[in-house]
Amino acid sequence: MYDFWYGYLKKKYGDKVKLLYTDTDSLIIEIETENIYQDMVDDCDLFDFSDYPEDHWVIKNLPEDQWIINEEDIECIE
């Protein structure tokens, strides 16, 4: 989370990102940007979109090489 905050968020957004709250494994942040969804698509390797509905704008705009893993796609190898 430290790397994500300082290495990505602060580097990308500078003073336009504010840390509002933190917990053991989460950050609640405020970001000033033109289009947060486009920012997420641009840096899609940093985000998990597996719970997004298939018709969501982000999913429709992901690069072809970005994998979306659903529960049905996961097989247990024994």
Buried (B, 14 or more C-beta within 10 A) or exposed (E): EEEEBEEEBBEBBEEEBEEEEEEEEEEEBEEEEEEEEEBBBEEBEEBEBEEBEEEEEBBEBBEEEBEEEEEEEEEEEE
